[in-house]
Structures are given as structure tokens and as C-alpha cells.
Amino acid sequence: MNIKKYLLALGVVIIGLGLFFLNYSNSAAEESVTTVKINDVVNTAQASQGNHRSLIVFFTRTKGVYAVGEVPIGHTHRIANYIQEATGADMYEIVPEKEYPNEYRATTEVARAERDNNERPAIKGSIPDVSQYDTIYIGSPIWWGEYPMVVRTFLDQVDLNGKTVIPYTTHEGSGLGSTTAILARQFPQANILEGLAIRGSNADSDAAKTAVQTWLQRIGVLGQ
Ligand SMILES: Cc1cc2nc3c(=O)[nH]c(=O)nc-3n(C[C@H](O)[C@H](O)[C@H](O)COP(=O)(O)O)c2cc1C
């Protein structure tokens, strides 16, 4: 009888201990889930707070794109988005007053004429006041080895001297082309950082997103 009572008490203790440990491990698991959630909240808060001392400028096209025709988001726009996700910076898209043709070939002809005549096609809407920014990312596809002339229109209307200027391009072989040289000539007092060139056909990829993050770390914009 005594032994039965003893075994019963032992059983109760073992089950109790079992429940205790089960509960502990559950709450430990819950705690780690909560930690992840808290981190998410912090990250979201930082992203939504944004970084309003930096501006990501870009020009892009979704029609007449080399090799693919029409795309839902322009190649350079994708790179701009990756930079925005990483930095929380403000964004501004250069939109030309007059649309380019829908076909690639026809666009190259219009673009070549604009370049040969050193034109400055009008920009739709107003240009942001860049005086409130310390850092300006200038993003563009490469056209005929350099900036499309509508990007030159933008550059003529702002003063980036004294600012940190960061070029990035998408292209199909020309890399940064002469974009960095153009910026250096136009804004001799700007601090022009190493630019990033991504092949347009690779812009919609994890590899491109990673390349953007690695580059931002290398040039000191993001923590290592
Ligand atoms: C008018 C025109 C001229 C181009 N010239 C070049 C060039 O000289 N070198 C090059 O590598 N790519 C050139 N490309 C390809 C674009 O730079 C490339 O497709 C880019 O990723 C397009 O980006 P977007 O979708 O943001 O406009 C040219 C494309 C167009 C439409």
C-alpha cells in the first residue's frame, strides 16, 4: 500500500516536471517568435521613417526596352527600388514631357538625334528642391554610351556641388559609360562616389539586389 502511494506520488511529480518543461520550452519558442516580431517592427519603423537627407533620382523606360520590348517595371527603376529598400531614401523619377517611341529601334534613332544635337528634352512636372539633400543617387540607363539627354536636362537644373553624388546605371555592355565623367565635369565640387552598373537584363534578380547591398556597404552608405 505504502509502495503504491509512493509510486503514485512519484508519477505525479514526473508528470508535473514533464508539464513544467513542456511549458517552458513552449514559452521559449514563443519568446523567440516574439523577438523576431519585435525586430520586424523596428525595421519597419526605420524604413517608414525613411532617410530624407538622401534622394534617389532615376530615369527609366518600360517600353522599347532592348531585347525584351515591354516590361512591367523599368530596369533602372528596379535598381532604384533596391537602393530605396536598403536606405529608406526619397525617390524622384525623371519623366520626359514628350514620350519616346514604343519600339526599341525607333527610340535609338530619336535618342541619337537628341545626343547629336545636344538637346535638353523637357521634363514633365517640377523637379525636387535638391538643396535639402546631402546625398543624391543618379540612376539612368546608358544610351549611346552616356546619359539620355533628358537626364542632362535634370543635371542642368540642379546644383550638386558640395553634395555626395552616387551614379548607378543599367546597360547592356557599356557599364557606367561616360556618366561619372559627365557628373565630375558638371559638378567639380561634388564628392562623387564609386558607381554601380548592372546589366538591365539582370536587374530583376536576387543577384542584382545583393550586388546593390554589397556596393552600398563598400561605399560606406550602409553599415558593414
Ligand atoms: C536609345 C537606347 C540606347 C541604348 N544605348 C546603349 C549603349 O550605348 N550601351 C549599352 O550598354 N546599352 C544601351 N542601351 C540599352 C539600355 O541601356 C538597357 O536596356 C537599360 O537597362 C534600359 O533600362 P531602363 O529599362 O531603365 O530604361 C540602349 C537602349 C536604348 C533604348
The ligand as an SDF file (V2000), in Angstrom:
LIG
                    3D

 31 33  0  0  0  0  0  0  0  0999 V2000
   18.0840   54.5350  -77.0870 C   0  0  0  0  0  0  0  0  0  0  0  0
   18.8650   53.4370  -76.4150 C   0  0  0  0  0  0  0  0  0  0  0  0
   20.2480   53.4480  -76.4900 C   0  0  0  0  0  0  0  0  0  0  0  0
   20.9820   52.4800  -75.8080 C   0  0  0  0  0  0  0  0  0  0  0  0
   22.3570   52.5450  -75.8580 N   0  0  0  0  0  0  0  0  0  0  0  0
   23.0730   51.6470  -75.1120 C   0  0  0  0  0  0  0  0  0  0  0  0
   24.5050   51.7290  -75.0950 C   0  0  0  0  0  0  0  0  0  0  0  0
   25.1380   52.5750  -75.7110 O   0  0  0  0  0  0  0  0  0  0  0  0
   25.1700   50.8340  -74.3190 N   0  0  0  0  0  0  0  0  0  0  0  0
   24.5260   49.8630  -73.6070 C   0  0  0  0  0  0  0  0  0  0  0  0
   25.1850   49.0890  -72.9120 O   0  0  0  0  0  0  0  0  0  0  0  0
   23.1620   49.7690  -73.6070 N   0  0  0  0  0  0  0  0  0  0  0  0
   22.4400   50.6330  -74.3420 C   0  0  0  0  0  0  0  0  0  0  0  0
   21.0680   50.5440  -74.3470 N   0  0  0  0  0  0  0  0  0  0  0  0
   20.4030   49.5310  -73.5130 C   0  0  0  0  0  0  0  0  0  0  0  0
   19.8920   50.1040  -72.1850 C   0  0  0  0  0  0  0  0  0  0  0  0
   20.9020   50.8270  -71.5240 O   0  0  0  0  0  0  0  0  0  0  0  0
   19.3980   48.9790  -71.2540 C   0  0  0  0  0  0  0  0  0  0  0  0
   18.4470   48.1840  -71.9060 O   0  0  0  0  0  0  0  0  0  0  0  0
   18.8410   49.5300  -69.9520 C   0  0  0  0  0  0  0  0  0  0  0  0
   18.8890   48.5280  -68.9670 O   0  0  0  0  0  0  0  0  0  0  0  0
   17.4060   50.0250  -70.0600 C   0  0  0  0  0  0  0  0  0  0  0  0
   16.9760   50.4720  -68.7930 O   0  0  0  0  0  0  0  0  0  0  0  0
   15.5070   51.0260  -68.4780 P   0  0  0  0  0  0  0  0  0  0  0  0
   14.5440   49.8680  -68.5870 O   0  0  0  0  0  0  0  0  0  0  0  0
   15.6060   51.5320  -67.0820 O   0  0  0  0  0  0  0  0  0  0  0  0
   15.1990   52.1040  -69.4710 O   0  0  0  0  0  0  0  0  0  0  0  0
   20.3220   51.4650  -75.0530 C   0  0  0  0  0  0  0  0  0  0  0  0
   18.9140   51.4550  -75.0300 C   0  0  0  0  0  0  0  0  0  0  0  0
   18.1980   52.4370  -75.7000 C   0  0  0  0  0  0  0  0  0  0  0  0
   16.6850   52.4130  -75.6550 C   0  0  0  0  0  0  0  0  0  0  0  0
  1  2  1  0
  2  3  1  0
  2 30  2  0
  3  4  2  0
  4  5  1  0
  4 28  1  0
  5  6  2  0
  6  7  1  0
  6 13  1  0
  7  8  2  0
  7  9  1  0
  9 10  1  0
 10 11  2  0
 10 12  1  0
 12 13  2  0
 13 14  1  0
 14 15  1  0
 14 28  1  0
 15 16  1  0
 16 17  1  0
 16 18  1  0
 18 19  1  0
 18 20  1  0
 20 21  1  0
 20 22  1  0
 22 23  1  0
 23 24  1  0
 24 25  2  0
 24 26  1  0
 24 27  1  0
 28 29  2  0
 29 30  1  0
 30 31  1  0
M  END
$$$$
